[in-house]
Amino acid sequence: MTDEGVCADPIERYDAVDVTGVEPFVDACNIPGDARGVILMGANESEAMAPEAVLAALPDFDFAYYGETIENLWVGDNGYVTFGATAPDATEPVQPGNLEGTGVPLGALIPFWERLETRDTGVCVTYSDATDRVVITWKDACFSPCGSADHLTFSVVLEGGSDRVLFLYDEMRGG
């Protein structure tokens, strides 16, 4: 607290801006050439062995989230990204629920937080030096348990240098 009774240095906030029609959808699973996305998790993994979250290291990527430089991110199958050197606690998996408090929620980006399953296309991530962007795409995910009418495709884009975060949505159909 400062002498005036006001908390020191308020945390910088992100603003929500509708980029529909301004920013085209980017799919990390379908980027052509050398920057093509890597499938981190998919339906071919057994339920017992499927990870809650998979590490994606960000070498030489200049990105800060709420002022903290990000070197690693964890991509969760339930539609979220967390940051840090260690995995989210497997004994207490990150599940959709109430976000309480006023700080950075779970140190996470949550574009579509739901109990999801991934199909063979899985969750892809790609980094391009040329664009200085990391793109993470949940490709054709479905609500758990998977229904044939569920088709959910969405991405998170992290832009290096500007520290801009985009949530982009493609097909979002649930049955």
Buried (B, 14 or more C-beta within 10 A) or exposed (E): EEEEEEEEEEEEEEEEEEEEEEBEBBBBBEBEEEBEBBBBBBBEEEEEEBBBBBBBEBEEBEBEBBEEEBBBBBBBBBBBBBBBEEBBEEEEEBEBEEEEEEEBEBBBBBBBBBEBBBBEBBBBBBBBEEBBBBBBBBBBBBBBEBEEEBBBBBBBBBBBEEBBBBBBEBEEEEE
